[in-house]
Amino acid sequence: MRIDVVSIFPAMFAAISEHGITARALERGLWSLECWNPRDFTHDAYRRVDDRPYGGGPGMVMLAEPLAAAIAAASQAAGDAGGHAGASPSHRIYLSPQGRPLTHDRVVELAAMPSLLLVAGRYEAIDQRLIDTRIDEEICIGDFVVSGGELPAMMLIDAIVRMLPGAVNDDESVLRDSFADGLLDCPHYTRPEVFESMPVPAVLMSGHHARIARWRRERALELTLARRPELIERARTAGRLDRDDERWLAAHPARDLGKGEGTG
Ligand SMILES: C[S@@+](CC[C@H](N)C(=O)[O-])C[C@H]1O[C@@H](n2cnc3c(N)ncnc32)[C@H](O)[C@@H]1O
Protein backbone atom coordinates (compact mmCIF):
# COMPACT_ATOMS: atom_id res chain seq x y z
CA MET A 1 0.00 0.00 0.00
CA ARG A 2 1.18 3.50 -0.80
CA ILE A 3 0.46 6.38 1.59
CA ASP A 4 1.16 10.03 0.74
CA VAL A 5 0.83 12.69 3.42
CA VAL A 6 0.50 16.45 2.93
CA SER A 7 1.79 18.22 6.04
CA ILE A 8 3.84 21.26 7.02
CA PHE A 9 5.57 19.08 9.66
CA PRO A 10 6.81 16.04 7.71
CA ALA A 11 9.52 15.29 10.31
CA MET A 12 6.79 14.28 12.79
CA PHE A 13 6.13 11.18 10.70
CA ALA A 14 9.44 9.67 11.83
CA ALA A 15 7.40 8.56 14.84
CA ILE A 16 5.78 5.87 12.68
CA SER A 17 8.45 5.38 9.99
CA GLU A 18 11.24 4.75 12.51
CA HIS A 19 9.55 3.00 15.41
CA GLY A 20 7.61 -0.15 16.15
CA ILE A 21 5.32 -2.26 14.00
CA THR A 22 4.78 0.46 11.39
CA ALA A 23 8.57 0.86 10.88
CA ARG A 24 9.07 -2.89 10.55
CA ALA A 25 6.21 -3.12 8.05
CA LEU A 26 7.81 -0.28 6.09
CA GLU A 27 11.12 -2.18 6.01
CA ARG A 28 9.26 -5.28 4.85
CA GLY A 29 7.81 -3.28 1.96
CA LEU A 30 4.21 -3.74 3.10
CA TRP A 31 3.58 -0.03 2.72
CA SER A 32 5.42 3.11 1.63
CA LEU A 33 5.28 6.64 2.95
CA GLU A 34 5.97 9.90 1.16
CA CYS A 35 5.45 13.33 2.72
CA TRP A 36 4.70 16.50 0.78
CA ASN A 37 5.22 19.87 2.44
CA PRO A 38 2.90 22.62 1.13
CA ARG A 39 5.69 25.14 1.93
CA ASP A 40 7.66 23.62 -0.95
CA PHE A 41 4.83 24.68 -3.26
CA THR A 42 4.70 28.37 -2.31
CA HIS A 43 6.04 31.19 -4.49
CA ASP A 44 6.64 34.01 -1.99
CA ALA A 45 9.78 34.81 0.02
CA TYR A 46 8.11 33.89 3.32
CA ARG A 47 6.82 30.53 2.03
CA ARG A 48 3.41 31.34 3.52
CA VAL A 49 0.88 28.58 3.87
CA ASP A 50 -1.74 30.50 5.88
CA ASP A 51 -3.60 33.81 5.92
CA ARG A 52 -6.28 35.65 7.92
CA PRO A 53 -9.87 34.43 7.59
CA TYR A 54 -12.34 36.30 5.41
CA GLY A 55 -15.07 37.68 7.65
CA GLY A 56 -12.61 38.27 10.49
CA GLY A 57 -12.25 36.32 13.71
CA PRO A 58 -9.37 34.58 15.47
CA GLY A 59 -6.79 32.26 13.99
CA MET A 60 -5.41 31.67 10.54
CA VAL A 61 -6.64 29.57 7.64
CA MET A 62 -4.47 27.31 5.46
CA LEU A 63 -4.20 28.61 1.89
CA ALA A 64 -5.83 26.46 -0.77
CA GLU A 65 -3.16 26.99 -3.44
CA PRO A 66 -0.05 25.43 -1.81
CA LEU A 67 -2.20 22.54 -0.57
CA ALA A 68 -3.68 22.01 -4.02
CA ALA A 69 -0.19 22.01 -5.58
CA ALA A 70 1.14 19.55 -2.97
CA ILE A 71 -1.85 17.25 -3.54
CA ALA A 72 -1.34 17.45 -7.32
CA ALA A 73 2.35 16.52 -6.97
CA ALA A 74 1.55 13.64 -4.61
CA SER A 75 -1.21 12.39 -6.93
CA GLN A 76 1.10 12.54 -9.92
CA ALA A 77 3.81 10.59 -8.06
CA ALA A 78 1.27 7.99 -6.90
CA GLY A 79 -0.07 7.68 -10.45
CA ASP A 80 3.44 7.28 -11.88
CA ALA A 81 4.29 4.67 -9.26
CA GLY A 82 1.07 2.87 -10.21
CA GLY A 83 2.71 2.06 -13.54
CA HIS A 84 0.92 4.41 -15.90
CA ALA A 85 -0.28 7.99 -15.95
CA GLY A 86 -3.87 8.13 -14.78
CA ALA A 87 -3.64 4.95 -12.66
CA SER A 88 -6.56 4.79 -10.26
CA PRO A 89 -6.20 7.89 -8.07
CA SER A 90 -5.46 7.69 -4.34
CA HIS A 91 -8.40 7.96 -1.97
CA ARG A 92 -8.00 11.43 -0.41
CA ILE A 93 -8.69 11.91 3.28
CA TYR A 94 -8.66 15.13 5.29
CA LEU A 95 -8.21 14.56 9.03
CA SER A 96 -10.80 16.85 10.58
CA PRO A 97 -12.93 17.25 13.72
CA GLN A 98 -15.87 17.70 11.32
CA GLY A 99 -15.23 14.29 9.75
CA ARG A 100 -17.01 11.02 10.38
CA PRO A 101 -15.69 9.31 13.54
CA LEU A 102 -13.12 6.61 12.71
CA THR A 103 -14.14 3.00 13.42
CA HIS A 104 -12.46 -0.40 13.19
CA ASP A 105 -14.70 -1.35 10.24
CA ARG A 106 -13.63 1.75 8.30
CA VAL A 107 -9.96 1.02 9.09
CA VAL A 108 -10.38 -2.47 7.59
CA GLU A 109 -11.96 -1.00 4.43
CA LEU A 110 -9.20 1.59 4.05
CA ALA A 111 -6.52 -1.07 4.56
CA ALA A 112 -7.80 -2.80 1.40
CA MET A 113 -7.18 0.29 -0.76
CA PRO A 114 -4.01 0.43 -2.89
CA SER A 115 -3.17 4.06 -2.12
CA LEU A 116 -4.25 6.80 0.24
CA LEU A 117 -3.48 10.51 0.37
CA LEU A 118 -3.86 12.11 3.80
CA VAL A 119 -4.07 15.86 4.37
CA ALA A 120 -3.10 17.17 7.81
CA GLY A 121 -4.56 20.56 8.70
CA ARG A 122 -3.08 23.20 11.02
CA TYR A 123 -4.28 26.52 12.48
CA GLU A 124 -8.05 27.23 12.54
CA ALA A 125 -8.93 25.29 9.40
CA ILE A 126 -8.07 24.78 5.75
CA ASP A 127 -9.85 26.76 3.03
CA GLN A 128 -13.23 25.07 2.45
CA ARG A 129 -12.85 25.23 -1.34
CA LEU A 130 -9.83 22.92 -1.09
CA ILE A 131 -11.93 20.40 0.86
CA ASP A 132 -14.83 20.72 -1.60
CA THR A 133 -12.69 20.05 -4.67
CA ARG A 134 -9.84 17.77 -3.54
CA ILE A 135 -11.07 15.60 -0.64
CA ASP A 136 -13.05 12.33 -0.86
CA GLU A 137 -13.59 11.78 2.86
CA GLU A 138 -13.14 13.60 6.18
CA ILE A 139 -12.19 11.51 9.20
CA CYS A 140 -12.29 12.47 12.88
CA ILE A 141 -10.26 10.53 15.44
CA GLY A 142 -12.39 11.53 18.45
CA ASP A 143 -14.65 14.21 19.86
CA PHE A 144 -11.82 16.51 20.89
CA VAL A 145 -9.46 18.90 19.08
CA VAL A 146 -5.69 18.55 18.73
CA SER A 147 -3.39 21.20 17.29
CA GLY A 148 -2.81 19.62 13.92
CA GLY A 149 -3.72 16.73 11.64
CA GLU A 150 -0.34 15.00 11.95
CA LEU A 151 -1.12 12.94 15.06
CA PRO A 152 -4.59 11.99 13.74
CA ALA A 153 -2.98 10.99 10.41
CA MET A 154 -0.37 8.88 12.21
CA MET A 155 -3.08 7.21 14.28
CA LEU A 156 -4.99 6.39 11.11
CA ILE A 157 -1.85 5.07 9.37
CA ASP A 158 -0.88 2.92 12.38
CA ALA A 159 -4.39 1.45 12.60
CA ILE A 160 -4.35 0.67 8.87
CA VAL A 161 -0.81 -0.73 8.70
CA ARG A 162 -1.40 -3.22 11.54
CA MET A 163 -4.24 -4.64 9.41
CA LEU A 164 -1.88 -5.41 6.49
CA PRO A 165 -1.11 -9.15 6.36
CA GLY A 166 2.40 -9.75 7.78
CA ALA A 167 2.64 -6.41 9.62
CA VAL A 168 1.99 -7.86 13.07
CA ASN A 169 4.09 -10.95 13.81
CA ASP A 170 1.11 -13.04 14.90
CA ASP A 171 -1.70 -11.99 12.53
CA GLU A 172 -4.19 -13.68 14.83
CA SER A 173 -3.51 -11.19 17.62
CA VAL A 174 -5.05 -8.43 15.50
CA LEU A 175 -8.23 -10.47 15.23
CA ARG A 176 -8.42 -10.68 19.02
CA ASP A 177 -8.01 -6.96 19.63
CA SER A 178 -10.82 -4.75 20.86
CA PHE A 179 -13.49 -3.97 18.21
CA ALA A 180 -12.25 -6.65 15.76
CA ASP A 181 -15.13 -8.96 16.69
CA GLY A 182 -17.32 -6.14 17.97
CA LEU A 183 -16.38 -6.42 21.68
CA LEU A 184 -13.68 -4.95 23.91
CA ASP A 185 -10.65 -7.16 24.59
CA CYS A 186 -10.46 -9.28 27.77
CA PRO A 187 -7.89 -8.63 30.57
CA HIS A 188 -4.39 -10.11 30.15
CA TYR A 189 -1.86 -11.44 32.68
CA THR A 190 1.81 -12.48 32.63
CA ARG A 191 4.56 -13.35 35.15
CA PRO A 192 4.81 -13.29 38.12
CA GLU A 193 2.03 -15.66 39.14
CA VAL A 194 1.36 -13.49 42.21
CA PHE A 195 1.78 -9.70 42.06
CA GLU A 196 1.27 -7.75 45.31
CA SER A 197 -0.76 -10.63 46.78
CA MET A 198 -2.96 -10.81 43.65
CA PRO A 199 -2.79 -14.20 41.93
CA VAL A 200 -3.43 -14.72 38.24
CA PRO A 201 -7.02 -16.02 37.71
CA ALA A 202 -6.84 -19.78 38.31
CA VAL A 203 -8.52 -20.70 35.02
CA LEU A 204 -5.57 -19.23 33.08
CA MET A 205 -3.25 -21.67 34.86
CA SER A 206 -5.52 -24.67 34.18
CA GLY A 207 -4.24 -25.52 30.72
CA HIS A 208 -7.88 -26.17 29.73
CA HIS A 209 -8.12 -24.37 26.39
CA ALA A 210 -11.91 -24.42 26.00
CA ARG A 211 -12.43 -23.13 29.52
CA ILE A 212 -9.80 -20.41 29.04
CA ALA A 213 -11.45 -19.32 25.77
CA ARG A 214 -14.88 -19.17 27.48
CA TRP A 215 -13.46 -17.23 30.44
CA ARG A 216 -11.86 -14.70 28.07
CA ARG A 217 -15.06 -14.34 26.08
CA GLU A 218 -17.10 -13.75 29.23
CA ARG A 219 -14.65 -11.14 30.55
CA ALA A 220 -14.87 -9.40 27.15
CA LEU A 221 -18.67 -9.45 27.36
CA GLU A 222 -18.52 -8.18 30.96
CA LEU A 223 -16.22 -5.26 30.15
CA THR A 224 -18.11 -4.33 27.00
CA LEU A 225 -21.46 -4.45 28.78
CA ALA A 226 -20.18 -2.24 31.61
CA ARG A 227 -18.28 0.33 29.54
CA ARG A 228 -19.67 0.27 26.02
CA PRO A 229 -23.15 -1.28 26.14
CA GLU A 230 -23.94 0.08 22.68
CA LEU A 231 -21.29 -2.27 21.27
CA ILE A 232 -23.21 -5.27 22.66
CA GLU A 233 -26.30 -4.16 20.77
CA ARG A 234 -24.28 -3.64 17.60
CA ALA A 235 -22.62 -7.07 17.93
CA ARG A 236 -26.05 -8.64 18.43
CA THR A 237 -27.47 -6.93 15.33
CA ALA A 238 -24.42 -8.04 13.32
CA GLY A 239 -24.96 -11.66 14.43
CA ARG A 240 -21.66 -11.74 16.33
CA LEU A 241 -23.07 -13.15 19.60
CA ASP A 242 -23.61 -16.90 19.91
CA ARG A 243 -26.00 -18.79 22.15
CA ASP A 244 -23.49 -19.04 25.02
CA ASP A 245 -22.93 -15.27 24.84
CA GLU A 246 -26.69 -14.60 25.03
CA ARG A 247 -27.05 -17.00 27.95
CA TRP A 248 -24.25 -15.23 29.82
CA LEU A 249 -25.74 -11.79 29.08
CA ALA A 250 -29.20 -12.88 30.24
CA ALA A 251 -27.69 -14.03 33.54
CA HIS A 252 -25.60 -10.89 34.06
CA PRO A 253 -27.34 -7.51 34.06
CA ALA A 254 -25.09 -4.55 33.21
CA ARG A 255 -22.98 -3.17 36.05
CA ASP A 256 -20.27 -0.53 36.22
CA LEU A 257 -16.74 -1.97 36.31
CA GLY A 258 -15.16 1.50 36.61
CA LYS A 259 -11.94 2.78 34.99
CA GLY A 260 -13.90 3.63 31.86
CA GLU A 261 -15.16 7.00 33.01
CA GLY A 262 -16.93 9.00 30.38
CA THR A 263 -17.31 6.11 27.97
CA GLY A 264 -20.88 5.30 28.88
C1 LIG B 1 -6.70 23.23 15.78
S1 LIG B 1 -7.39 22.09 14.67
C2 LIG B 1 -8.71 22.99 13.94
C3 LIG B 1 -10.00 22.82 14.69
C4 LIG B 1 -11.21 23.47 13.98
N1 LIG B 1 -11.18 24.90 14.10
C5 LIG B 1 -12.49 22.94 14.60
O1 LIG B 1 -12.93 23.52 15.59
O2 LIG B 1 -13.05 21.94 14.10
C6 LIG B 1 -6.19 22.02 13.37
C7 LIG B 1 -6.19 20.72 12.57
O3 LIG B 1 -5.98 19.61 13.43
C8 LIG B 1 -6.61 18.46 12.89
N2 LIG B 1 -7.49 17.89 13.93
C9 LIG B 1 -7.72 18.42 15.14
N3 LIG B 1 -8.54 17.65 15.86
C10 LIG B 1 -8.83 16.59 15.09
C11 LIG B 1 -9.64 15.42 15.27
N4 LIG B 1 -10.32 15.21 16.39
N5 LIG B 1 -9.69 14.52 14.27
C12 LIG B 1 -9.01 14.71 13.12
N6 LIG B 1 -8.23 15.80 12.89
C13 LIG B 1 -8.15 16.72 13.86
C14 LIG B 1 -7.35 18.88 11.63
O4 LIG B 1 -6.55 18.55 10.50
C15 LIG B 1 -7.45 20.39 11.82
O5 LIG B 1 -7.52 21.06 10.59
PDBQT file of the ligand as one rigid body, heavy atoms in Angstrom, charges set to zero:
ROOT
HETATM    1  C1  LIG A 301      -6.701  23.228  15.780  1.00  0.00    +0.000 C 
HETATM    2  S1  LIG A 301      -7.392  22.092  14.669  1.00  0.00    +0.000 S 
HETATM    3  C2  LIG A 301      -8.711  22.991  13.945  1.00  0.00    +0.000 C 
HETATM    4  C3  LIG A 301      -9.999  22.820  14.691  1.00  0.00    +0.000 C 
HETATM    5  C4  LIG A 301     -11.209  23.467  13.978  1.00  0.00    +0.000 C 
HETATM    6  N1  LIG A 301     -11.180  24.898  14.095  1.00  0.00    +0.000 N 
HETATM    7  C5  LIG A 301     -12.493  22.939  14.601  1.00  0.00    +0.000 C 
HETATM    8  O1  LIG A 301     -12.930  23.516  15.588  1.00  0.00    +0.000 OA
HETATM    9  O2  LIG A 301     -13.049  21.945  14.102  1.00  0.00    +0.000 OA
HETATM   10  C6  LIG A 301      -6.189  22.016  13.373  1.00  0.00    +0.000 C 
HETATM   11  C7  LIG A 301      -6.194  20.721  12.571  1.00  0.00    +0.000 C 
HETATM   12  O3  LIG A 301      -5.983  19.615  13.429  1.00  0.00    +0.000 OA
HETATM   13  C8  LIG A 301      -6.609  18.460  12.891  1.00  0.00    +0.000 C 
HETATM   14  N2  LIG A 301      -7.486  17.891  13.928  1.00  0.00    +0.000 N 
HETATM   15  C9  LIG A 301      -7.723  18.423  15.139  1.00  0.00    +0.000 A 
HETATM   16  N3  LIG A 301      -8.543  17.650  15.860  1.00  0.00    +0.000 NA
HETATM   17  C10 LIG A 301      -8.834  16.588  15.092  1.00  0.00    +0.000 A 
HETATM   18  C11 LIG A 301      -9.642  15.419  15.274  1.00  0.00    +0.000 A 
HETATM   19  N4  LIG A 301     -10.323  15.211  16.388  1.00  0.00    +0.000 N 
HETATM   20  N5  LIG A 301      -9.688  14.520  14.269  1.00  0.00    +0.000 NA
HETATM   21  C12 LIG A 301      -9.013  14.715  13.116  1.00  0.00    +0.000 A 
HETATM   22  N6  LIG A 301      -8.233  15.798  12.891  1.00  0.00    +0.000 NA
HETATM   23  C13 LIG A 301      -8.148  16.722  13.857  1.00  0.00    +0.000 A 
HETATM   24  C14 LIG A 301      -7.346  18.881  11.628  1.00  0.00    +0.000 C 
HETATM   25  O4  LIG A 301      -6.548  18.550  10.504  1.00  0.00    +0.000 OA
HETATM   26  C15 LIG A 301      -7.454  20.394  11.815  1.00  0.00    +0.000 C 
HETATM   27  O5  LIG A 301      -7.520  21.062  10.587  1.00  0.00    +0.000 OA
ENDROOT
TORSDOF 0
